[in-house]
Amino acid sequence: MNPSLPLPLIRRLGELVGRDHVITEADRLVVYESDGLSAYRWPPRAVILPATTEEAAGVLRLLHGEGIPVVPRGAGTGLSGGALAAEGAVIVGTARMNRILSLDPENRVARLQPGVQNTRLSEAVQPYGLYYAPDPSSQTACTIGGNVAENSGGPHCLKYGVTSRYISGLTLALADGELVEIGGASRDPEAGYDLVGLVVGSEGCFGMAVEVEVRLLPLPEGVRTLLGIFESVADAARAVTAIIGEGLLPAAMEIIDQGTIRAVEASVYAAGYPTDAGAALVVEFDGTDAGLDADAHRAEACCLSAGAREVRRARDASERMALWQGRKKAFGAMGRVAPDLLVQDATVPRTKLPEVLERIGEIAHRYDLTIGNVFHAGDGNLHPNILFDRRDTEELERVETASKEIMALCVEVGGTITGEHGVGVDKRGYMKLVYGPAELDAMRDAKAVFDPRGLFNPGKVLPDVEVPV
Amino acid sequence: MSAVDVLTGLLPADAVREGGTPVAGAKPEATVSPTSVEGVVEVLRAASAGDFGVVPSGSGVDLGPVPPGGPFVVLSTVGLKGVEVYEPDDLTMSARAGSTLGDIAEVADPHGQWLPFDPPFAPSRTLGGLAATGVRGPLAASYGAPRDHILGLTLVTGDGRVLRLGGRVMKNVAGFDLVKLAVGSRGTLGVVVSVNVRLFPRPEHEAALVLQAEAPDQLMTAARAVATAPVLPASMVLVSGPGSEVFGDPPGPDASVGAVAPQAALVVRVHGAPETVAADASRLQAHVGRDFRVVEGEAAAALFAKLRDHAASATVVVRVSTLPTRLRDAVAAANALSYSVQLAVNPMMGRLRAATAITTTEDLERLARTALDLGGSCVLERAPADVRIPLPGSGADGRVATLVRELADRFDPQRVLWPGKVLT
């Protein structure tokens, strides 16, 4: 059990944010012990919830002055343990920093606090015919600040790009509490260094974004959604290659395999996907309505030529939801099949997907594990999900070994260790698969520039630093 | 030993020559063109040990306007050409930094793919230069900027370390994003020797929607309408001044007395499937409430190429950035620079480029102050050595300037790259 904070410090923090928002009681801290990586439980020393930029900066300054490590935290939905409090750190959470500060529909930018939840932002700007494009699967819970930390993606990033494309500026509270403005929609993005680009995706290690300026897009006029049912993942992947080869750029292309389909159909989320299918492919086009039927028709032809046994088309919004159901509920469904689920996140060159999936199947067989695969077919970002029961320690060992083999395989074919969930705590051990000492040292250098004392979100991303918990 | 002597001992004879093309008016001691990464490392290590700086150069089109502040050699990437890996089905390519965008287009075009980057003089720019400058053309308004599509790059730091940053796949959040730090760092952190980039399928069909007027301010209302339309065009440019005649011929003898040739044009680029292009064109027309002239096929392609290079190569070229809604004032201020200024305005991205042969420092200062008053910034792209705009408070200051300096020093501890560089 971590010792709580000294009383005088609690009092000073209380003066800054209100005593109610300095959480030190063990029972109130429980919910902050984990994030989406539920296998770990690291109790924080305390949790502080500021409401404004000034409060957040003041809290950081105070804690830094006392030499206390700080971990910034959004909604805690992250899947790599990025919001876990290592070394008895204090969590500074953004739950009360949830206001949209300004909206400029003419310039298609908005300024908001980091605790604004992803879908709430799109809802707020929808009356202006605008939306916020990055759509991670956790978007009904996750925050924009968390998206900034992880450089989140989502199914529609194939066409629209990831979070870093939509952040035009940040107010960053550095580890010592000093506030800096970087970027800005009215500034010249080619003048000076791209510090926004460096900070987005830095997993809360370079400071805490206390204000975020985002770019908005016009809502697409129309959307067409298809669901292709295939005998095998290889067929579905061939359809994807053909669609790209036609020169089409769908907004999203997602594949789930048989293992995942079966888990979904056996659950309360059953979506009507045939359980004897090898794979299901969701393809979505959006944009000007008049061109979409032609795009959808061509994609359908690609699916059929690749051997699809059927292609379903959504005729309205509710049918569209039905076609997406299997994919969107995949993780929730798998979470019900077994007590524990290891969600992996790697990216491989798209053309290697069939080979990689076959080899993952072989690994699953060899370790006697059930693995369901969900992947972003257009960009090769792959989520092999291993079902298990952690109370079975022998099975847990097999899961760990299998997941290491899967990761090594993905890197071997030219991929990387994380496509969107981040390194956090979970994948530090894999960083040396993709980077050598020179690259890791350069990352350490950049981190040291922003946080010379190493007190900000320690134990994340970079390997070789042992983290006492 | 002189720089030439040192380098001649390290590289093949044909890779070292004395002198070379001046950089912003400053003459280099030598120009070296290594043909391998090891050669680049040798040059940088020699510079660290010796007493000269290194200025990396691709096409050389974008090195100014401030000259290096000490003895230096130019490290040209002309010897580092070639596509290393191209996987059309993956939409990814790795190429050496000296490959031009034209070279890459030749390789990608037969596969129906392209890099949607259209800064001035794009075909002759190098991929390494694109990465080093992060330069945006009009297509960045819809496709994003080079920094959004550079998946990885290899950088040789000022002290000769080889860093393989990023990777070869589109979705990659492994570690801190040093690729984004390197892109746009303009050769101050290292020499980019190879780049992994994401390509796009070439659109099937494209069209230019054109409006003309006598002066640019007459087109700003239409430009704002397009910028806020529910349709997102591929790009939009507003050009004015000499060279902005879209359809060539000045008024003929039948034109009414006093007719003035159009000196400004608004050109909207739409592309996609033929049905999409037709639908987008009519939606935009309806939304703007004006009759565009439509140009298609090769004529459209030629027009986009011409517009791409407009207002980019006079004696003085200045770039102003601000919010799109404040561009009108910036356009007026830029137009006041001289009687024959060329403008290239990007109403979707809130930037403009002004090019002129003659202007005064006072006029440039006025433009810079207007930009600052509009909450934006003003950058000199090209200028004679004696013309500078002092811009109080426009660069980064305070803690950000410190962060930037410290980052640069981590990558280039001996400050070999771009001696005398101003980072912010």
Chai-1 contact restraints between the chains, C-beta under 6 A:
chainA,res_idxA,chainB,res_idxB,connection_type,confidence,min_distance_angstrom,max_distance_angstrom,comment,restraint_id
A,E106,B,T325,contact,1.0,0.0,6.0,A-B,restraint_1
A,N107,B,L323,contact,1.0,0.0,6.0,A-B,restraint_2
A,N107,B,P324,contact,1.0,0.0,6.0,A-B,restraint_3
A,N107,B,T325,contact,1.0,0.0,6.0,A-B,restraint_4
A,G129,B,P230,contact,1.0,0.0,6.0,A-B,restraint_5
A,N151,B,V173,contact,1.0,0.0,6.0,A-B,restraint_6
A,G153,B,K171,contact,1.0,0.0,6.0,A-B,restraint_7
A,G161,B,G144,contact,1.0,0.0,6.0,A-B,restraint_8
A,G161,B,D148,contact,1.0,0.0,6.0,A-B,restraint_9
A,R165,B,G144,contact,1.0,0.0,6.0,A-B,restraint_10
A,R165,B,D148,contact,1.0,0.0,6.0,A-B,restraint_11
A,E178,B,R399,contact,1.0,0.0,6.0,A-B,restraint_12
A,V180,B,R399,contact,1.0,0.0,6.0,A-B,restraint_13
A,V180,B,V400,contact,1.0,0.0,6.0,A-B,restraint_14
A,S186,B,T322,contact,1.0,0.0,6.0,A-B,restraint_15
A,S186,B,L323,contact,1.0,0.0,6.0,A-B,restraint_16
A,S186,B,G375,contact,1.0,0.0,6.0,A-B,restraint_17
A,S186,B,G376,contact,1.0,0.0,6.0,A-B,restraint_18
A,R187,B,S377,contact,1.0,0.0,6.0,A-B,restraint_19
A,D188,B,S321,contact,1.0,0.0,6.0,A-B,restraint_20
A,D188,B,S377,contact,1.0,0.0,6.0,A-B,restraint_21
A,D188,B,V379,contact,1.0,0.0,6.0,A-B,restraint_22
A,E190,B,G134,contact,1.0,0.0,6.0,A-B,restraint_23
A,E190,B,G184,contact,1.0,0.0,6.0,A-B,restraint_24
A,A191,B,S377,contact,1.0,0.0,6.0,A-B,restraint_25
A,A191,B,V379,contact,1.0,0.0,6.0,A-B,restraint_26
A,G192,B,A396,contact,1.0,0.0,6.0,A-B,restraint_27
A,G192,B,T424,contact,1.0,0.0,6.0,A-B,restraint_28
A,Y193,B,S185,contact,1.0,0.0,6.0,A-B,restraint_29
A,Y193,B,V404,contact,1.0,0.0,6.0,A-B,restraint_30
A,D194,B,K180,contact,1.0,0.0,6.0,A-B,restraint_31
A,D194,B,G184,contact,1.0,0.0,6.0,A-B,restraint_32
A,G197,B,R147,contact,1.0,0.0,6.0,A-B,restraint_33
A,G197,B,K180,contact,1.0,0.0,6.0,A-B,restraint_34
A,L198,B,D177,contact,1.0,0.0,6.0,A-B,restraint_35
A,L198,B,K180,contact,1.0,0.0,6.0,A-B,restraint_36
A,L198,B,L181,contact,1.0,0.0,6.0,A-B,restraint_37
A,G201,B,V173,contact,1.0,0.0,6.0,A-B,restraint_38
A,G201,B,D177,contact,1.0,0.0,6.0,A-B,restraint_39
A,S202,B,F176,contact,1.0,0.0,6.0,A-B,restraint_40
A,P218,B,P230,contact,1.0,0.0,6.0,A-B,restraint_41
A,P218,B,L232,contact,1.0,0.0,6.0,A-B,restraint_42
A,T241,B,D89,contact,1.0,0.0,6.0,A-B,restraint_43
A,G247,B,G112,contact,1.0,0.0,6.0,A-B,restraint_44
A,G247,B,P201,contact,1.0,0.0,6.0,A-B,restraint_45
A,L249,B,P201,contact,1.0,0.0,6.0,A-B,restraint_46
A,T288,B,T276,contact,1.0,0.0,6.0,A-B,restraint_47
A,T288,B,A279,contact,1.0,0.0,6.0,A-B,restraint_48
A,T288,B,D280,contact,1.0,0.0,6.0,A-B,restraint_49
A,A290,B,E275,contact,1.0,0.0,6.0,A-B,restraint_50
A,A290,B,A279,contact,1.0,0.0,6.0,A-B,restraint_51
A,G291,B,G272,contact,1.0,0.0,6.0,A-B,restraint_52
A,G291,B,A273,contact,1.0,0.0,6.0,A-B,restraint_53
A,G291,B,E275,contact,1.0,0.0,6.0,A-B,restraint_54
A,G291,B,T276,contact,1.0,0.0,6.0,A-B,restraint_55
A,A294,B,A273,contact,1.0,0.0,6.0,A-B,restraint_56
A,A294,B,E275,contact,1.0,0.0,6.0,A-B,restraint_57
A,T347,B,V169,contact,1.0,0.0,6.0,A-B,restraint_58
A,T347,B,K171,contact,1.0,0.0,6.0,A-B,restraint_59
A,P349,B,D90,contact,1.0,0.0,6.0,A-B,restraint_60
A,R350,B,D90,contact,1.0,0.0,6.0,A-B,restraint_61
A,T351,B,D89,contact,1.0,0.0,6.0,A-B,restraint_62
A,T351,B,D90,contact,1.0,0.0,6.0,A-B,restraint_63
A,D379,B,M170,contact,1.0,0.0,6.0,A-B,restraint_64
A,D379,B,K171,contact,1.0,0.0,6.0,A-B,restraint_65
A,G380,B,V169,contact,1.0,0.0,6.0,A-B,restraint_66
A,N381,B,K171,contact,1.0,0.0,6.0,A-B,restraint_67
A,G414,B,R168,contact,1.0,0.0,6.0,A-B,restraint_68
A,G415,B,V169,contact,1.0,0.0,6.0,A-B,restraint_69
A,T416,B,G167,contact,1.0,0.0,6.0,A-B,restraint_70
A,T416,B,V169,contact,1.0,0.0,6.0,A-B,restraint_71
A,T416,B,N172,contact,1.0,0.0,6.0,A-B,restraint_72
A,T416,B,A174,contact,1.0,0.0,6.0,A-B,restraint_73
A,I417,B,A174,contact,1.0,0.0,6.0,A-B,restraint_74
A,T418,B,V173,contact,1.0,0.0,6.0,A-B,restraint_75
A,T418,B,A174,contact,1.0,0.0,6.0,A-B,restraint_76
A,G419,B,K171,contact,1.0,0.0,6.0,A-B,restraint_77
A,E420,B,K171,contact,1.0,0.0,6.0,A-B,restraint_78
A,G422,B,V173,contact,1.0,0.0,6.0,A-B,restraint_79
A,V434,B,A174,contact,1.0,0.0,6.0,A-B,restraint_80
A,A438,B,R161,contact,1.0,0.0,6.0,A-B,restraint_81
A,A438,B,L163,contact,1.0,0.0,6.0,A-B,restraint_82
A,E439,B,L163,contact,1.0,0.0,6.0,A-B,restraint_83
A,A442,B,L163,contact,1.0,0.0,6.0,A-B,restraint_84
A,A442,B,L178,contact,1.0,0.0,6.0,A-B,restraint_85
A,M443,B,G175,contact,1.0,0.0,6.0,A-B,restraint_86
A,M443,B,F176,contact,1.0,0.0,6.0,A-B,restraint_87
A,D445,B,R410,contact,1.0,0.0,6.0,A-B,restraint_88
A,A446,B,F176,contact,1.0,0.0,6.0,A-B,restraint_89
A,V449,B,L403,contact,1.0,0.0,6.0,A-B,restraint_90
A,V449,B,E406,contact,1.0,0.0,6.0,A-B,restraint_91
A,V449,B,L407,contact,1.0,0.0,6.0,A-B,restraint_92
